[in-house]
Amino acid sequence: MSERYYVNSPIADHVVLQGAEARHLAVVCRKRPGDVICLFNGDGCEYRAEITSVDKKRVDLTVIDTTSPPRELPFSLDVACPLPKGDRGQFLIEKLTELGVTSFMPLRTRRSVVHPSESRSEKLERYVIEASKQCGRNVLMRIAPLQFLDDLLRRPELPAQRLLADPSGRPLTRPASLLHTIIAIGPEGGFAEEELAAATAALWQSVSLGPRTLRVETAALAMAALFGHTSTSV
């Protein structure tokens, strides 16, 4: 696969890269006119393009061809959980992107600690782009606004398959069918009893990930990996 660069705009026959992406291409990677790279903008396609001119702040390219390789899950998979502290949050976003998750919802619960601001959400979106470059995704995982658990449980447009991780739930098994699914993971201290009761009343299914206490990012990635592996095995 050619080196991949993100373009935050529609891609036509002629493309201009500016800013950080242009500097990385010209200064770090030392690309020159005639070199061919891969562009993507999140629309599901990737664009093979030839460099026509290079400057430290601007790179001009001509698109050679367009392809749409099948790298997305065949169903929507949404993950809602409190954002872990520090670098663990970046790790979580990068790996959820690699696993094909459709959207990530930062979750605010009674026991959660980290509640990302709008500026933090912009950083999360950058992590998604960088991970997409590496793993080959051409559809960006969406970063949703901060969501209160009580509001999430009552949302009318939620899919029928709604799973909430809790040690008292039934053992999690591989899904029998590939349906739009949302997964909710609690904070380090787990969901409060009243939150579990509200989830049950809203027809969420409690599922257990085993006898060991997992960190937020471990639980989220384990569940996402299980569903992603299932999609390649049916």
N, C-alpha and C positions, 0 to 999 in steps of 0.2 A: 504493500500500500504506500502511495506517495505521502510525503509529509502533508499534514492537514492543517488548514488555517480557517479560522472562523470569520465570517463576514456578517455584520449586523445590519443587513439590508437585502432586498431582493437582488438576485444575481442574473445579469443579462449577458450579452455577448462580450462586453467590455467591463472589467471590474477594476476598481481602484482600492488598494489596501492602504490604510493610513494608521497612525497611532502606534500602539504597542505591537500589533500584529505585523505591521510593516517593518518596524525596527527589528523585531525578532527575525523576520525573514532575511532582511538585508545585512544586519550587523552580526547577529548570533549565528545564523545558519549560512551566511555568506552566499545567498542565492544570486544568480546572475541571469541576464537575458538569455532566453532559450531553454532555461530549466523549466521542468513541468512539475506542478504541485497539485494538491487536491484542496478544493474549497468546499465549505458547507455553511449553511445559514439556519439550519433547524427546520427546513421545509420537507425533509425526508429524502432529499436528493444529495448527491455529491457531484462536484463539477471539476473535471480535469482541466487545468488551465496552464497556459504557457506565459512565462514572464516576458514582457516586451521592454520594460525599462525599470531601473531600480534606483531609488534614492533612500537615504536614511529615514525619511519621513513619509515616503510615498512609493508604492510599487504598482505598476500598471500591468494588467494581465489580459489575455484573450482566452475565452473559454473554448475548449476543443470539443468536449462532449459531456453529456450528462447521463448519470445512471442512478438507479434507485435500488441499491442492494437491500435484501430483506434482513434487517438486523434488529427489528423491534419485536416485542412479545406480541402474540396474536390476540391479546386481550389487554384491557387497562388494569394496571396494578398501582394502587395508591397507598402510600405509607404515611401515617400520622404518628408522630412521637415527639416528646420534648427534645430539644437540641442538646446534645452533651456538651460539656465544658471544653474550652480550648481546642486543641488540634483534633480531638476526638470527633468534634462536629464536622470538621473538614473531611476527615476520613470517612465518616458516615455518608456524606453527600457524594463523595467521589465513588464509593463502592455501590451505593444505590443506583447511581447513573450507569455504572458498568453492568449491573445486573438487569437493566432494562426497565426499572421502575418508571411509571408514567408521571407521577407527581409526588412531591413531598410536602407535607403540611406540618410546620412547626406547631407543637401542641402545648397549650398551657393547661396544667392540671393543678389540683390543690397542693401537690408536693413537688412540682417542677421548679427549677431554679433559673435556668437560662431562658430568656424571652427575647428573641432577636428583634432589633430595631430595623427600620427600613434600610439603613446603611449596611447593616449586617446581612440583610437579605440580598443586597447587591453583590456582596462577597460570595454568598452561597451560589448565586447564579454564575459567578465567574468560575467557581469550583466545578460546576456542571459542564461548562464549556471546555475547561481543560481536560476533564475526564472523558468527555465526548471525543475530543481530538485523539486521545490515546486508544480508546476502545472501538472507535469506528461508528459510533451512533450518529445518525443524521437527523434525529428528532430529539430536541433537548428535553430533559426531565424538567417539569415545571415546578418552580418554588412558589407555593401558595402563601398568602399572608398568614400571620400568626392566628391560630384558631383556638378558642376556648373549648375544652372538651364538652361542656354542657351544650354549646351551640352545635358542635359537630354531631353529637348524638341525635339531635332533632332535625338535622338537615333533610328535607324531603326528597332530594335527588340522589341520595346515597344508593349504591347498588344493593342487590338482595344479599350478596355474600359479604357479610361484615364480621370481621374477626378481631377479637380483643385478647391480647396476651395476658394470662393470669395463671398462677400456679394451681389454682383450684379448678381450672377448666378441664375439658376433655383433652386427651393427648392429641397433638397436632399430627395429622397424617397428610400424605400427598393428596391434593384435590382430585376428585374423580372427573371433573370437567373444567374447562377453561372459561371461566366467567369473569366479568368485571368484578374486581375484588378490592376492598379497602381493609387495611391492617392497622390496628392501633396498638401502640406500645406505651407502657407507663413509664414514669420517671424512676430514678434509682430506688426510691422507697415503695414503688408499686402504686397502683390505683387505690384510692380510698374506698372504704366499704360503700359509701353512698354513691360513688362514681360507678362501681361495679353494678349496684342495684339499678341505677339509671340506664346503664348499657343493656342490661338484661331486659328491662322494660321496653327499650327501643329495639329489641330483637337482634342485638349483637350476640354472637356466639363466643363464649370464653374458651380459649384454647391454651393448653399447657405446653411449654417447650422442654419439659423434663424436670428432674429433681434439683438441678443446680440453679442458683441465682445468677442470671446473666446481666451484663451491662446493657444499657439501652441500645447501643449500636450493635452489639452482638445479637441480641434478640431480633432487631429489625432486619439485619442482614441475613440471619438464618432463615427467617420466614420468606424474605424476598428470594433467596436462593432456591428454596424449596419450590416455590411457584414457578420461577424461571426455569428450573431443571425439568419440571413437569411439562412445560410447553415444548421442550425439545425431545420429549420421550413418547409423545402420543401420536 
